[in-house]
Each structure stands twice: as C-alpha cells, then as structure tokens.
Amino acid sequence: MRILVVEDDAMIADGIRAGLSLAGASIDCVGGCEDARAALAANEFSAVVLDIMLPDGSGVDLLRAIRAAGDTTPVLLLTALDETPDRIAGLDAGADDYLGKPFDLDELSARLRAIIRRRDGRAATCLEHGPIRLYPAEGHATLDGVSVALSRREFAVLHALMERPGVVRSRAELEERLYGWGDEVDSNAIEVHIHNLRSKLGRSAIETMRGLGYRMAPR
C-alpha cells in the first residue's frame, strides 16, 4: 500500500515513514495543506495520515475540501487535539478514523489496514485466491498452506493484485503503488517482481494481459 503522510513535524513524519515502511508500505510525506492537495491530485494513495494542525491551514478544512471534490481516499486523522468534540468534528468532516498523539506505530498500521479493508468492502483480514493466501497484517503469504518467502516489493505486488483479483493492474499503476517519490525505479522492475512471483507461486498464478498489465489468473 502507498500512504501519504501530511505532518509538519519532521521527527514524527520520519518515525511514521520508518515504521510503516517496515510493515511493507510505501510512504510519501508532505508538510502542509497545499502540498497535500498537489500530491492527492497527482497520485493515487491507499490511505492518508493527516495531521490537524498544519502550518498553512487546518487538516479538517483540507479533509472537507477533498471530500467535497469527491475524493474517497481513506483518511486517518492524527493529532494532539484528542478531546471528544475534536474527534467528532474530524469524523463528521469525513475522516475514516482518528488517532491521538502520542501513538503506537503498530496501532497506526493496524488502523490503516482496517480503513483500507472497509474501503474495499472486506471484513476478512486474509486475502484468498485459489490456493494462495495473503496476510497483510503479518506480511506473509502461503501456497497450499505452506509459507512462501517474498521480498517486500513482491509482497506489495501480490497484495495489489489480490485486492481485486479480476482487475487488470497496469505496470504504471503497480509502480505507483510500490514506489514513493524518492525511490529509483528500474524500467523492468515490475516485470522482475512478476517473474519472481510466478517462480514461487506457479507460472499460471498471474496472467499477463498484453498491452494492459497483469491480474490474478481466474480460479
């Protein structure tokens, strides 16, 4: 998953980046409302972690604006303003969840997974496709009940494909999901990840839709 973190405190932003990256996420950080608007307009994110008190405006006002524009990206508000009226105001503005500072990185990661599941209309924490099972919380996958060793990028590609198994994901879409702004992306990176996944899950596990992209093979 690719997460946008809108937080002006560099230490907190760096901590979130480090913690969520260990959980397999790709993280982009901005420090204010205007940069957040530009990032959301130019990129697709799995979710947004949004601070309320930003140097160029209110995160709640930004949230209202992006919801009014039809942006349904899941948003978790992260703030020191943790009184009940503040939580109510944030949730009524369109937030999917709310976490007060200080916070635990494992809880933040779990809450993000939960709001993404709700966005996708899923209740189960495990993704299944034929003999393949993927466990986002634990960061591992199994084939016929046997654990499969996957790199972080391989896991992210498989996660993207298994979220909507019948949907074709283009190479550009997968690159956007896997890599942040500062990451170097080789021209054949996605093809390499797909090749590695097929070698571990079976050559027929993932279909190539010529000129379009990739999807999980029909069961």
C-alpha positions in Angstrom: 0.0 0.0 0.0 1.1 3.6 -0.7 0.4 6.0 2.1 0.5 9.9 2.1 1.6 11.3 5.4 0.7 15.0 6.0 2.7 16.1 9.0 4.8 19.2 9.6 6.8 17.7 12.4 9.8 16.1 10.7 10.6 13.8 13.6 7.1 12.4 13.7 6.9 12.1 9.9 10.3 10.3 9.8 9.1 7.9 12.5 5.9 7.1 10.7 7.9 6.6 7.4 10.3 4.2 9.1 7.6 2.3 11.0 5.2 1.8 8.1 8.0 1.0 5.7 8.9 -1.9 7.9 5.3 -3.0 7.6 5.7 -3.1 3.8 4.1 0.3 2.9 5.5 2.9 0.5 5.4 6.3 2.2 5.3 9.9 0.8 5.5 12.8 3.3 4.4 16.4 2.9 4.3 19.1 5.5 1.2 21.2 4.6 -2.2 21.5 3.1 -1.1 22.8 -0.3 1.5 20.1 -0.8 -1.1 17.6 0.2 -3.6 18.8 -2.3 -1.0 18.6 -5.1 0.0 15.1 -4.0 -3.6 13.8 -4.0 -4.2 15.4 -7.4 -1.2 13.8 -9.0 -1.1 10.4 -7.3 -3.3 7.5 -6.1 -2.8 6.6 -2.4 -4.2 3.7 -0.4 -4.8 6.0 2.6 -3.8 9.3 4.1 -2.5 10.0 7.6 -3.5 13.7 8.2 -2.4 15.9 11.0 -5.0 18.5 12.0 -2.7 21.4 13.0 -0.6 22.3 9.9 1.4 25.5 9.2 -0.8 26.6 6.2 -4.2 25.6 7.5 -6.4 23.1 9.2 -6.3 19.4 8.3 -10.0 19.2 9.0 -10.7 22.0 6.4 -8.4 20.2 3.9 -10.4 17.0 4.6 -13.7 18.7 4.0 -12.3 20.1 0.7 -11.1 16.8 -0.7 -14.4 15.1 0.3 -16.3 17.9 -1.4 -14.2 17.2 -4.5 -15.3 13.6 -4.5 -12.0 12.1 -3.2 -12.9 9.0 -1.3 -9.3 8.0 -0.2 -9.4 6.7 3.4 -8.1 9.3 5.8 -6.9 8.8 9.4 -6.6 12.0 11.4 -3.5 12.1 13.6 -3.4 14.9 16.1 -2.7 16.2 19.7 -6.3 17.5 19.8 -7.8 14.4 21.2 -10.9 15.6 23.1 -14.3 14.2 22.2 -15.5 17.3 20.4 -12.3 17.3 18.2 -12.8 13.6 17.3 -16.5 14.2 16.5 -15.6 17.2 14.3 -13.0 15.2 12.4 -15.2 12.2 11.8 -18.1 14.4 10.7 -15.7 16.1 8.3 -15.2 12.8 6.5 -12.4 11.1 8.4 -12.4 7.3 8.5 -10.6 7.0 11.8 -8.9 9.2 14.4 -5.7 8.6 16.5 -4.4 10.9 19.1 -0.7 11.8 19.8 1.3 10.2 21.2 0.5 7.0 19.4 1.9 3.5 18.8 3.1 2.7 15.3 1.7 -0.8 15.4 -1.7 0.6 16.2 -1.4 3.2 13.4 -0.5 0.4 10.9 -3.4 -1.8 12.1 -5.9 1.1 11.9 -4.7 1.9 8.3 -5.2 -1.7 7.3 -8.7 -1.6 8.8 -9.9 1.5 7.0 -8.5 0.2 3.7 -10.4 -3.1 4.2 -13.6 -1.1 4.8 -12.9 0.9 1.6 -12.6 -2.3 -0.3 -15.7 -3.8 1.3 -13.8 -6.6 3.0 -14.2 -7.8 6.6 -11.7 -10.7 6.5 -8.1 -9.9 7.3 -6.8 -12.6 4.9 -6.9 -12.4 1.1 -7.6 -15.7 -0.6 -7.3 -16.6 -4.3 -7.3 -20.3 -5.1 -4.5 -22.0 -3.1 -2.9 -18.6 -2.3 -3.5 -16.8 0.9 -2.0 -13.4 1.8 -1.9 -11.9 5.3 -1.3 -8.1 5.2 -1.0 -7.7 9.0 1.7 -10.4 9.2 3.3 -9.5 5.9 3.5 -13.1 4.6 1.8 -15.4 2.1 1.1 -19.1 1.8 0.6 -21.5 -1.1 -1.4 -24.6 -0.2 -0.8 -23.8 3.4 3.0 -23.6 3.1 4.7 -20.3 3.8 6.2 -18.5 0.7 9.3 -16.3 1.2 8.5 -13.0 -0.6 10.5 -9.7 -0.7 8.8 -6.5 0.4 8.2 -5.5 -3.2 7.0 -8.9 -4.3 4.5 -8.9 -1.4 3.3 -5.5 -2.4 2.7 -6.5 -6.0 0.8 -9.6 -4.9 -1.2 -7.6 -2.4 -2.2 -5.1 -5.2 -3.3 -7.9 -7.5 -5.2 -9.9 -4.8 -7.1 -6.9 -3.5 -9.2 -7.1 -6.7 -8.3 -10.3 -8.4 -10.3 -9.8 -11.6 -9.0 -6.3 -12.2 -6.1 -5.7 -14.6 -3.3 -3.6 -13.0 -1.1 -1.7 -15.4 2.7 -1.5 -14.9 2.3 2.2 -14.2 -0.4 1.6 -11.6 1.7 -1.1 -9.8 4.8 1.2 -9.9 2.7 4.0 -8.3 1.6 1.6 -5.5 5.1 0.3 -4.8 7.4 3.3 -5.1 7.5 6.7 -3.4 8.8 9.9 -4.9 12.4 9.4 -3.9 12.6 5.7 -5.0 14.6 4.7 -8.0 12.6 2.5 -10.3 14.2 0.3 -12.9 12.4 0.2 -16.3 11.7 -3.6 -15.9 11.2 -3.6 -12.1 7.6 -4.8 -12.2 8.3 -7.5 -14.8 11.1 -8.8 -12.5 8.7 -8.9 -9.5 6.1 -10.7 -11.6 8.7 -13.2 -12.8 9.8 -13.9 -9.2 6.2 -14.3 -8.0 5.4 -16.8 -10.8 8.6 -18.8 -9.9 7.3 -19.0 -6.3 3.5 -19.3 -6.8 3.4 -21.1 -10.1 3.7 -19.9 -13.7 -0.1 -19.7 -14.2 -0.8 -17.8 -10.9 -0.6 -14.4 -12.6 -1.8 -13.6 -16.1 -0.2 -11.1 -18.5 -2.9 -9.1 -20.4 -0.9 -8.0 -23.4 -0.7 -4.2 -23.7 -2.7 -3.7 -20.5 -1.0 -5.2 -17.4 -1.4 -8.1 -15.0 -4.1 -9.8 -13.0 -4.6 -12.9 -10.9 -5.4 -15.9 -13.1 -9.1 -17.0 -12.9 -9.6 -19.8 -10.4 
